[in-house]
């Protein structure tokens, strides 16, 4: 097989050194000139290796400080069963976000922007409502300990929230979040659906969330349903992929009585 290009081999070596702790987070890498001398290549080749590692979110360049190994952001685990925590009043103010982040109410901040919007064909399909139905659009930026962690844009039917505290941005953050708001309106959710995707962030998302180059985002489309009516659509919840692990559990207790679990489908008929 042909030999791998020099910049890829250099990137492999530096990546392994970062992961092994030879270059811990916050440490400064050798200069491009020093690395070029070490590996017998030009600075252009080292620059290509750095560009690759920067695109992977492993390093960053700082004016006056050279090239630095990025601090890995704390990873939070997000599980679907977190919604069960907020189906009843809680003793202290909290939301699914503060639960995921393991932060107190005072460490939580929420930027919000409320507008009215007409349902596009995609939103109308998610709500199972006619195109053009009037909706309340709410865009939130979630902060934990002062750092932006998540963006979400959610929609509620305007005829549900008009002239209620839920349509007042001054009432945010609301203890219990959207689950508690729907319960307050007399429509406690009985089902939550989530669809997870991934993509690269928009420039605005990357700037808002303070993301490194090359890091993708999870995009979660959520529906909250009360009995047979879709009460809320969130499109999307945007979370940097290097800050979260999505945990899903499926209970397999229910098994049909006649389910054949023997190898090759052979059933014991003796």
C-alpha positions as CSV (number, residue, x, y, z in Angstrom):
1,X,0.0,0.0,0.0
2,X,1.2,3.5,-0.7
3,X,2.6,5.4,2.3
4,X,0.2,7.8,4.0
5,X,0.9,11.5,3.3
6,X,3.3,13.1,5.8
7,X,0.7,15.5,7.2
8,X,-1.6,12.6,8.1
9,X,1.2,10.7,9.8
10,X,2.1,13.8,11.8
11,X,-1.6,14.4,12.8
12,X,-1.8,10.7,13.9
13,X,1.2,11.1,16.1
14,X,0.0,14.3,17.7
15,X,-3.5,13.0,18.2
16,X,-2.2,9.9,20.0
17,X,0.0,12.2,22.2
18,X,-3.0,14.3,23.1
19,X,-5.1,11.3,23.9
20,X,-2.3,9.6,25.9
21,X,-1.8,12.8,28.0
22,X,1.6,13.6,26.6
23,X,0.0,16.9,25.7
24,X,-2.7,17.5,28.3
25,X,-5.6,20.0,27.9
26,X,-4.3,23.6,28.0
27,X,-0.7,22.6,27.1
28,X,1.1,24.3,24.2
29,X,2.2,22.3,21.2
30,X,5.7,22.8,19.7
31,X,5.9,25.4,17.0
32,X,5.4,24.5,13.4
33,X,9.1,25.1,12.8
34,X,10.1,22.8,15.6
35,X,7.8,20.1,14.4
36,X,9.0,20.5,10.8
37,X,12.6,20.0,12.0
38,X,11.6,17.0,14.1
39,X,9.8,15.2,11.2
40,X,11.9,16.5,8.4
41,X,9.1,18.3,6.6
42,X,8.2,21.9,5.7
43,X,6.1,24.1,7.9
44,X,3.3,23.8,5.2
45,X,3.0,20.1,5.9
46,X,2.8,20.8,9.7
47,X,0.2,23.5,9.0
48,X,-1.9,20.9,7.2
49,X,-1.7,18.5,10.1
50,X,-2.7,21.3,12.5
51,X,-5.7,22.2,10.3
52,X,-6.8,18.6,10.4
53,X,-6.6,18.4,14.3
54,X,-8.2,21.8,14.6
55,X,-11.1,20.5,12.4
56,X,-11.5,17.6,14.8
57,X,-11.8,20.0,17.7
58,X,-8.6,18.8,19.4
59,X,-6.5,22.0,19.2
60,X,-7.0,25.7,18.9
61,X,-4.8,28.7,18.1
62,X,-4.5,31.7,20.4
63,X,-2.9,34.9,19.5
64,X,0.3,35.3,21.5
65,X,0.0,31.7,22.9
66,X,0.6,29.5,19.9
67,X,-1.3,26.3,19.4
68,X,-3.1,24.9,22.5
69,X,-4.7,21.6,23.2
70,X,-8.4,22.2,23.9
71,X,-10.0,21.5,27.2
72,X,-12.5,18.8,26.6
73,X,-15.9,20.1,27.7
74,X,-17.7,18.1,30.4
75,X,-20.0,15.5,28.9
76,X,-23.5,15.2,30.2
77,X,-25.6,12.1,29.8
78,X,-29.2,12.7,28.5
79,X,-31.7,9.9,29.0
80,X,-35.3,9.8,27.9
81,X,-36.5,8.8,31.3
82,X,-35.5,12.3,32.7
83,X,-39.0,13.4,31.7
84,X,-40.6,11.2,34.3
85,X,-38.9,13.3,37.0
86,X,-41.1,16.2,36.1
87,X,-44.5,14.6,35.7
88,X,-45.3,15.7,39.3
89,X,-44.4,18.8,41.3
90,X,-40.8,18.8,42.5
91,X,-39.6,20.0,45.9
92,X,-37.2,22.6,44.6
93,X,-37.2,24.5,41.3
94,X,-35.7,22.5,38.4
95,X,-36.1,21.5,34.8
96,X,-34.9,18.6,32.6
97,X,-31.9,20.8,31.7
98,X,-30.8,21.6,35.3
99,X,-31.3,17.9,36.0
100,X,-29.0,16.9,33.1
101,X,-26.4,19.5,34.0
102,X,-26.6,18.7,37.7
103,X,-26.9,22.4,38.6
104,X,-28.9,24.4,41.0
105,X,-31.6,26.9,40.1
106,X,-29.2,29.8,40.8
107,X,-26.7,28.3,38.3
108,X,-29.2,28.3,35.5
109,X,-29.9,31.1,33.0
110,X,-32.1,31.3,30.0
111,X,-32.1,33.7,27.2
112,X,-35.5,33.8,25.4
113,X,-37.1,35.3,22.4
114,X,-40.9,35.0,21.9
115,X,-42.7,35.6,18.5
116,X,-45.8,34.5,16.8
117,X,-45.5,32.4,13.6
118,X,-47.6,30.5,11.1
119,X,-47.2,26.7,10.8
120,X,-45.1,25.8,7.8
121,X,-45.9,22.5,6.1
122,X,-43.3,20.7,8.1
123,X,-44.5,22.1,11.4
124,X,-48.1,21.5,10.5
125,X,-47.4,17.9,9.8
126,X,-45.7,17.5,13.2
127,X,-48.6,19.2,15.0
128,X,-51.2,17.4,12.8
129,X,-52.8,20.8,12.2
130,X,-53.6,22.8,9.0
131,X,-50.8,24.7,7.4
132,X,-50.8,28.3,8.6
133,X,-52.1,27.6,12.1
134,X,-51.0,30.3,14.4
135,X,-48.2,29.3,16.8
136,X,-46.2,30.8,19.6
137,X,-42.5,30.4,18.7
138,X,-40.0,30.4,21.6
139,X,-36.2,30.4,21.1
140,X,-34.2,29.6,24.1
141,X,-30.4,29.6,24.8
142,X,-29.6,27.6,28.0
143,X,-26.7,28.4,30.2
144,X,-25.1,26.3,33.0
145,X,-22.8,28.2,35.4
146,X,-22.6,31.0,32.8
147,X,-21.7,28.9,29.8
148,X,-24.1,28.4,26.9
149,X,-24.9,24.7,26.5
150,X,-28.0,24.3,24.4
151,X,-30.3,26.1,21.9
152,X,-33.9,25.1,21.4
153,X,-36.8,26.5,19.3
154,X,-40.2,25.2,20.4
155,X,-43.7,25.9,19.3
156,X,-47.1,25.9,21.0
157,X,-50.5,26.4,19.5
158,X,-51.5,30.0,20.0
159,X,-55.1,29.2,20.8
160,X,-53.7,27.2,23.8
161,X,-51.3,29.8,25.3
162,X,-52.8,33.2,24.2
163,X,-53.4,35.5,27.2
164,X,-51.8,33.0,29.6
165,X,-48.6,33.3,31.6
166,X,-47.0,30.7,29.3
167,X,-46.9,33.3,26.5
168,X,-45.1,35.8,28.8
169,X,-41.3,35.7,28.4
170,X,-40.9,37.4,31.7
171,X,-42.2,34.3,33.4
172,X,-39.2,32.3,32.2
173,X,-37.5,30.2,33.4
174,X,-40.5,28.3,34.6
175,X,-39.9,25.6,37.2
176,X,-40.6,22.2,35.6
177,X,-40.2,23.6,32.1
178,X,-42.6,22.9,29.3
179,X,-43.9,19.8,31.0
180,X,-45.1,21.9,34.0
181,X,-46.4,24.6,31.6
182,X,-48.6,22.2,29.7
183,X,-49.9,20.7,33.0
184,X,-50.7,24.3,34.2
185,X,-52.7,24.7,31.0
186,X,-54.7,21.6,31.8
187,X,-53.0,19.3,29.3
188,X,-50.3,17.3,31.1
189,X,-48.2,15.4,28.6
190,X,-48.9,11.6,28.4
191,X,-46.3,10.9,25.7
192,X,-42.9,12.4,24.6
193,X,-41.4,11.6,21.2
194,X,-37.9,12.5,20.2
195,X,-36.1,12.0,16.9
196,X,-32.3,12.5,16.9
197,X,-30.1,13.7,14.0
198,X,-26.7,15.2,13.6
199,X,-25.2,17.9,11.4
200,X,-22.6,20.6,11.4
201,X,-23.7,23.8,13.2
202,X,-24.7,27.0,11.5
203,X,-22.2,29.9,12.0
204,X,-24.7,31.5,14.4
205,X,-25.1,28.3,16.4
206,X,-21.4,27.7,16.7
207,X,-20.8,31.3,17.9
208,X,-23.7,31.3,20.4
209,X,-22.5,28.0,21.9
210,X,-18.8,28.8,21.8
211,X,-18.0,25.7,19.7
212,X,-14.7,24.7,18.3
213,X,-14.3,24.2,14.6
214,X,-15.1,20.8,13.3
215,X,-17.5,19.8,16.1
216,X,-21.0,18.6,14.9
217,X,-24.3,19.1,16.8
218,X,-27.0,16.7,17.8
219,X,-30.4,18.0,16.6
220,X,-33.4,16.6,18.5
221,X,-37.0,17.1,17.3
222,X,-39.4,16.6,20.1
223,X,-43.2,16.3,20.4
224,X,-45.1,16.5,23.6
225,X,-48.6,14.8,23.3
226,X,-51.5,15.0,25.7
227,X,-53.7,12.0,25.1
228,X,-54.5,12.4,21.4
229,X,-53.3,16.0,20.7
230,X,-49.8,17.3,20.0
231,X,-49.3,20.2,22.4
232,X,-45.7,21.1,21.7
233,X,-43.2,20.7,18.9
234,X,-39.5,21.5,19.6
235,X,-37.6,21.9,16.3
236,X,-34.8,21.7,17.1
237,X,-32.9,21.2,20.4
238,X,-29.3,21.8,19.4
239,X,-26.5,20.4,21.6
240,X,-22.8,20.3,20.7
241,X,-22.0,16.6,20.1
242,X,-18.8,16.7,22.2
243,X,-20.8,17.8,25.3
244,X,-23.4,15.1,25.5
245,X,-24.1,11.3,25.4
246,X,-27.7,10.3,24.5
247,X,-28.8,7.3,26.6
248,X,-31.8,5.3,25.6
249,X,-33.3,2.3,27.4
250,X,-35.9,-0.2,26.1
251,X,-37.8,-2.5,28.5
252,X,-38.1,-5.9,27.0
253,X,-40.2,-7.5,29.8
254,X,-43.3,-8.0,27.6
255,X,-42.9,-11.1,25.5
256,X,-45.6,-12.9,23.6
257,X,-46.4,-16.2,25.2
258,X,-45.9,-18.1,22.0
259,X,-42.7,-16.4,21.0
260,X,-40.2,-19.0,19.7
261,X,-36.8,-18.3,21.1
262,X,-35.1,-21.6,20.2
263,X,-32.2,-21.6,17.7
264,X,-33.2,-22.0,14.1
265,X,-36.9,-21.8,15.0
266,X,-37.0,-25.4,16.3
267,X,-39.8,-25.8,18.9
268,X,-39.8,-28.5,21.4
269,X,-43.0,-30.5,20.8
270,X,-42.3,-33.4,23.1
